[in-house]
Amino acid sequence: MKVTAGSVHLQNDAFAEKRESMLERQLRQRGITDQRVLQAMASIPRQEFVPAEWRERAYQDEPLPIGGGQTISQPFIVALMTAALHLSGNERVLEIGTGCGYQAAILSCLSKEVFSVELRPELAHLAAERLERLGFANVHVHCGDGSAGLPEFAPFDAILVAAAAPSLPEPLLQQLSDGGRLIAPVGDASHQTLVCARRQGDKFLSEQHGGCRFVPLLGRFGWDGSDLL
């Protein structure tokens, strides 16, 4: 596993006990066994990615607001989605929905390079600034329509979509390398299922990883906003 600047912040960390409790009760006891994923989540100070008023709840088993109507996903969902990608360390990863940057930071520890797209300029700017400050140099934040991906940087070995789409966006599937995996919440505005698709040539094999609830993926290949009114 890479050594990240994020891990430096764990020295004399007042949140160490809460983080270890998160790892044991929310992740290991609920079936997260991928040691690299567990190590990544142990190495990154989640409290650095939430607004100051929510820092004391950073390690609780719940999503938290980060501004702009967006949330940071609960730790279990972050771990579950990351583990489903089976990253080995050499992948180029695309993340859709940067949010606060926490998921991108986790992915950065487990892959070669992370490209992350955020629709909202203010969140994209803050996340890029935060990731740079914490030393995650292999994460590149872009502002734009994440539902269309980043075709200019494709193909990607793994794609993680951190917002709910009505179906797996076709442009994202086409930006997967052969053998690559994509995981995304798919469903309506109130309930979704985590779907992981693996590319084999021109075919995509999919499996489900349980129910979830995410904010909607807005964009040309997601929801257009009026669909949710």
Secondary structure, 3 states (H helix, E strand, C coil): CCCCHHHHCCCCCCCHHHHHHHHHHHHHHHCCCCHHHHHHHHHCCHHHHCCHHHHHHCCCCCCEEEECCEEECCHHHHHHHHHHCCCCCCCEEEEECCCCCHHHHHHHHHCCEEEEEECCHHHHHHHHHHHHHHCCCCEEEEECCHHHCCHHHCCEEEEEECCEECCCCHHHHHCEEEEEEEEEEEECCCCEEEEEEEEECCEEEEEEEEEECCCECECCCCECCHHHC
